[in-house]
Amino acid sequence: MLDLGAGTGKLTDGLLAVGADVVAVEPDEAMRAELVRRYPSVTALPGTAEAIPLPDRSVDAVVAGQAFHWFDQARAFPEIARVLRPGGVFAAFWNTEDNRVAWVAGLQRTMRSDASFPPPTADEELPEHPLFAAFERAEFPHAHRRTADSLVLTLGTHSHTVVISPEQRAALLGRIRDYLRATPETAEGEFDYPLRTEVIRAVLRGSPQH
């Protein structure tokens, strides 16, 4: 299985937990180094969705966690199809806050930065490519137990809070902390942080042409 745009290995961890044989591809050297430190048994290669450093028909599945929105789809889909075996699957995952909960919707408005990039929504068109059968979408609700301080720490690891300037990041995290401390549901002690995992998947139609 290929973890494409693997970052520091958050999705890799789950794949290993279910017994998958994982190869990770990540373009950022620092993130790749952290993945290797955390999971030394995983083969981690430099590369991108548009230039995957694997042989033809070498994996049964390609997955992308919080990464698909960075792909140049016109170039990435043929590459993904190339490395998949016949009948292989491509799936993309996004963890997102459940903004159907009022206080979570308020938090989302508070935590947006110039680098924020929303995940797909239920009314958003699914991607299409002739090498793949029709994409399907599924949603999996869940929750994490958090305190205001631990949630601020978690949100501080999100890509849109990491890539902005240190000054912007400090101001953003300060706004988030103020919001959580002023909101009755999150002001004191532990609370459930409602989340949902959005998944899109498609099966390779057949053998890619070379």
Contacts in CASP RR format, 6 or more apart in sequence:
PFRMAT RR
TARGET T0000
AUTHOR 0000-0000-0000
METHOD contacts of the structure
MODEL  1
MLDLGAGTGKLTDGLLAVGADVVAVEPDEAMRAELVRRYPSVTALPGTAE
AIPLPDRSVDAVVAGQAFHWFDQARAFPEIARVLRPGGVFAAFWNTEDNR
VAWVAGLQRTMRSDASFPPPTADEELPEHPLFAAFERAEFPHAHRRTADS
LVLTLGTHSHTVVISPEQRAALLGRIRDYLRATPETAEGEFDYPLRTEVI
RAVLRGSPQH
1 15 0 8 1.000
1 20 0 8 1.000
1 21 0 8 1.000
1 22 0 8 1.000
1 23 0 8 1.000
1 59 0 8 1.000
1 60 0 8 1.000
1 61 0 8 1.000
1 62 0 8 1.000
1 63 0 8 1.000
2 22 0 8 1.000
2 23 0 8 1.000
2 24 0 8 1.000
2 25 0 8 1.000
2 52 0 8 1.000
2 54 0 8 1.000
2 59 0 8 1.000
2 61 0 8 1.000
2 62 0 8 1.000
2 63 0 8 1.000
2 83 0 8 1.000
3 9 0 8 1.000
3 11 0 8 1.000
3 12 0 8 1.000
3 15 0 8 1.000
3 22 0 8 1.000
3 23 0 8 1.000
3 24 0 8 1.000
3 25 0 8 1.000
3 63 0 8 1.000
3 64 0 8 1.000
3 65 0 8 1.000
4 25 0 8 1.000
4 49 0 8 1.000
4 52 0 8 1.000
4 62 0 8 1.000
4 63 0 8 1.000
4 64 0 8 1.000
4 67 0 8 1.000
4 80 0 8 1.000
5 24 0 8 1.000
5 25 0 8 1.000
5 26 0 8 1.000
5 27 0 8 1.000
5 48 0 8 1.000
5 49 0 8 1.000
5 64 0 8 1.000
5 65 0 8 1.000
5 67 0 8 1.000
5 70 0 8 1.000
6 12 0 8 1.000
6 24 0 8 1.000
6 25 0 8 1.000
6 26 0 8 1.000
6 31 0 8 1.000
6 32 0 8 1.000
6 35 0 8 1.000
6 44 0 8 1.000
6 67 0 8 1.000
7 24 0 8 1.000
7 26 0 8 1.000
7 28 0 8 1.000
7 31 0 8 1.000
7 32 0 8 1.000
7 34 0 8 1.000
7 35 0 8 1.000
7 67 0 8 1.000
8 31 0 8 1.000
8 34 0 8 1.000
8 35 0 8 1.000
8 38 0 8 1.000
9 24 0 8 1.000
9 34 0 8 1.000
9 35 0 8 1.000
9 38 0 8 1.000
9 39 0 8 1.000
10 65 0 8 1.000
10 66 0 8 1.000
11 63 0 8 1.000
11 65 0 8 1.000
11 66 0 8 1.000
11 93 0 8 1.000
12 22 0 8 1.000
12 24 0 8 1.000
12 35 0 8 1.000
12 39 0 8 1.000
12 42 0 8 1.000
13 38 0 8 1.000
13 39 0 8 1.000
15 22 0 8 1.000
15 63 0 8 1.000
16 22 0 8 1.000
16 39 0 8 1.000
16 42 0 8 1.000
22 42 0 8 1.000
22 43 0 8 1.000
23 42 0 8 1.000
23 43 0 8 1.000
23 44 0 8 1.000
23 45 0 8 1.000
23 54 0 8 1.000
23 59 0 8 1.000
24 32 0 8 1.000
24 35 0 8 1.000
24 39 0 8 1.000
24 42 0 8 1.000
24 43 0 8 1.000
24 44 0 8 1.000
24 45 0 8 1.000
25 44 0 8 1.000
25 45 0 8 1.000
25 46 0 8 1.000
25 47 0 8 1.000
25 48 0 8 1.000
25 52 0 8 1.000
25 53 0 8 1.000
25 54 0 8 1.000
26 32 0 8 1.000
26 35 0 8 1.000
26 44 0 8 1.000
26 45 0 8 1.000
26 46 0 8 1.000
26 47 0 8 1.000
27 46 0 8 1.000
27 47 0 8 1.000
27 48 0 8 1.000
29 46 0 8 1.000
32 44 0 8 1.000
32 46 0 8 1.000
35 42 0 8 1.000
35 44 0 8 1.000
36 42 0 8 1.000
36 44 0 8 1.000
45 53 0 8 1.000
45 54 0 8 1.000
46 53 0 8 1.000
47 53 0 8 1.000
49 64 0 8 1.000
49 67 0 8 1.000
49 70 0 8 1.000
49 71 0 8 1.000
49 72 0 8 1.000
49 75 0 8 1.000
49 76 0 8 1.000
49 79 0 8 1.000
49 80 0 8 1.000
50 71 0 8 1.000
50 72 0 8 1.000
50 75 0 8 1.000
50 76 0 8 1.000
50 79 0 8 1.000
51 79 0 8 1.000
52 79 0 8 1.000
52 80 0 8 1.000
52 82 0 8 1.000
52 83 0 8 1.000
54 83 0 8 1.000
55 83 0 8 1.000
56 82 0 8 1.000
56 83 0 8 1.000
56 208 0 8 1.000
56 210 0 8 1.000
57 82 0 8 1.000
57 83 0 8 1.000
57 84 0 8 1.000
57 85 0 8 1.000
57 86 0 8 1.000
57 207 0 8 1.000
58 83 0 8 1.000
58 85 0 8 1.000
59 83 0 8 1.000
59 84 0 8 1.000
59 85 0 8 1.000
60 84 0 8 1.000
60 85 0 8 1.000
60 88 0 8 1.000
60 89 0 8 1.000
61 84 0 8 1.000
61 88 0 8 1.000
61 89 0 8 1.000
61 90 0 8 1.000
61 91 0 8 1.000
62 80 0 8 1.000
62 83 0 8 1.000
62 84 0 8 1.000
62 89 0 8 1.000
62 90 0 8 1.000
62 91 0 8 1.000
63 90 0 8 1.000
63 91 0 8 1.000
63 92 0 8 1.000
63 93 0 8 1.000
64 71 0 8 1.000
64 90 0 8 1.000
64 91 0 8 1.000
64 92 0 8 1.000
64 93 0 8 1.000
65 92 0 8 1.000
65 93 0 8 1.000
65 94 0 8 1.000
66 93 0 8 1.000
66 94 0 8 1.000
66 95 0 8 1.000
66 159 0 8 1.000
67 92 0 8 1.000
68 92 0 8 1.000
68 94 0 8 1.000
68 200 0 8 1.000
69 117 0 8 1.000
69 119 0 8 1.000
73 127 0 8 1.000
73 129 0 8 1.000
77 127 0 8 1.000
77 129 0 8 1.000
77 131 0 8 1.000
77 132 0 8 1.000
78 131 0 8 1.000
78 208 0 8 1.000
80 90 0 8 1.000
81 129 0 8 1.000
81 131 0 8 1.000
81 132 0 8 1.000
81 204 0 8 1.000
81 208 0 8 1.000
82 208 0 8 1.000
82 210 0 8 1.000
84 90 0 8 1.000
84 204 0 8 1.000
84 208 0 8 1.000
85 204 0 8 1.000
86 204 0 8 1.000
86 206 0 8 1.000
86 207 0 8 1.000
87 203 0 8 1.000
87 204 0 8 1.000
87 206 0 8 1.000
88 203 0 8 1.000
88 204 0 8 1.000
89 201 0 8 1.000
89 202 0 8 1.000
89 203 0 8 1.000
89 204 0 8 1.000
90 132 0 8 1.000
90 201 0 8 1.000
90 202 0 8 1.000
90 204 0 8 1.000
91 199 0 8 1.000
91 200 0 8 1.000
91 201 0 8 1.000
91 202 0 8 1.000
92 199 0 8 1.000
92 200 0 8 1.000
92 201 0 8 1.000
93 197 0 8 1.000
93 198 0 8 1.000
93 199 0 8 1.000
94 119 0 8 1.000
94 120 0 8 1.000
94 197 0 8 1.000
94 198 0 8 1.000
94 199 0 8 1.000
95 195 0 8 1.000
95 196 0 8 1.000
95 197 0 8 1.000
96 118 0 8 1.000
96 119 0 8 1.000
96 195 0 8 1.000
96 196 0 8 1.000
96 197 0 8 1.000
96 198 0 8 1.000
97 104 0 8 1.000
97 107 0 8 1.000
97 108 0 8 1.000
97 193 0 8 1.000
97 194 0 8 1.000
97 195 0 8 1.000
97 196 0 8 1.000
98 104 0 8 1.000
98 141 0 8 1.000
98 194 0 8 1.000
98 195 0 8 1.000
98 196 0 8 1.000
99 105 0 8 1.000
99 106 0 8 1.000
99 108 0 8 1.000
101 194 0 8 1.000
103 183 0 8 1.000
103 185 0 8 1.000
103 186 0 8 1.000
104 193 0 8 1.000
104 194 0 8 1.000
106 179 0 8 1.000
107 176 0 8 1.000
107 179 0 8 1.000
107 180 0 8 1.000
107 183 0 8 1.000
110 175 0 8 1.000
110 176 0 8 1.000
110 179 0 8 1.000
111 155 0 8 1.000
111 161 0 8 1.000
111 172 0 8 1.000
111 175 0 8 1.000
111 176 0 8 1.000
112 160 0 8 1.000
113 160 0 8 1.000
113 161 0 8 1.000
113 164 0 8 1.000
113 168 0 8 1.000
113 172 0 8 1.000
114 164 0 8 1.000
114 168 0 8 1.000
115 159 0 8 1.000
115 160 0 8 1.000
115 161 0 8 1.000
115 163 0 8 1.000
115 164 0 8 1.000
116 160 0 8 1.000
117 160 0 8 1.000
119 198 0 8 1.000
120 126 0 8 1.000
120 137 0 8 1.000
120 198 0 8 1.000
120 200 0 8 1.000
122 137 0 8 1.000
122 139 0 8 1.000
126 134 0 8 1.000
126 135 0 8 1.000
126 136 0 8 1.000
126 137 0 8 1.000
126 200 0 8 1.000
127 135 0 8 1.000
127 200 0 8 1.000
127 202 0 8 1.000
128 134 0 8 1.000
128 135 0 8 1.000
129 202 0 8 1.000
130 205 0 8 1.000
131 204 0 8 1.000
131 205 0 8 1.000
131 206 0 8 1.000
131 208 0 8 1.000
132 202 0 8 1.000
132 203 0 8 1.000
132 204 0 8 1.000
132 205 0 8 1.000
133 202 0 8 1.000
133 203 0 8 1.000
133 204 0 8 1.000
133 205 0 8 1.000
134 202 0 8 1.000
135 200 0 8 1.000
135 201 0 8 1.000
135 202 0 8 1.000
136 200 0 8 1.000
136 201 0 8 1.000
136 202 0 8 1.000
137 198 0 8 1.000
137 199 0 8 1.000
137 200 0 8 1.000
138 198 0 8 1.000
138 199 0 8 1.000
138 201 0 8 1.000
139 196 0 8 1.000
139 197 0 8 1.000
139 198 0 8 1.000
139 199 0 8 1.000
140 196 0 8 1.000
140 197 0 8 1.000
140 199 0 8 1.000
141 194 0 8 1.000
141 195 0 8 1.000
141 196 0 8 1.000
142 195 0 8 1.000
142 196 0 8 1.000
142 197 0 8 1.000
143 192 0 8 1.000
143 193 0 8 1.000
143 194 0 8 1.000
143 195 0 8 1.000
144 154 0 8 1.000
144 192 0 8 1.000
144 193 0 8 1.000
144 195 0 8 1.000
145 190 0 8 1.000
145 191 0 8 1.000
145 192 0 8 1.000
145 193 0 8 1.000
146 154 0 8 1.000
146 190 0 8 1.000
146 191 0 8 1.000
146 192 0 8 1.000
146 193 0 8 1.000
147 189 0 8 1.000
147 190 0 8 1.000
147 191 0 8 1.000
148 177 0 8 1.000
148 180 0 8 1.000
148 181 0 8 1.000
148 186 0 8 1.000
148 187 0 8 1.000
148 189 0 8 1.000
149 177 0 8 1.000
151 176 0 8 1.000
151 180 0 8 1.000
151 186 0 8 1.000
151 193 0 8 1.000
152 173 0 8 1.000
152 174 0 8 1.000
152 176 0 8 1.000
152 177 0 8 1.000
152 180 0 8 1.000
155 161 0 8 1.000
155 173 0 8 1.000
155 176 0 8 1.000
156 162 0 8 1.000
156 169 0 8 1.000
156 173 0 8 1.000
161 169 0 8 1.000
161 172 0 8 1.000
161 173 0 8 1.000
162 169 0 8 1.000
164 172 0 8 1.000
180 186 0 8 1.000
180 187 0 8 1.000
181 187 0 8 1.000
185 191 0 8 1.000
END
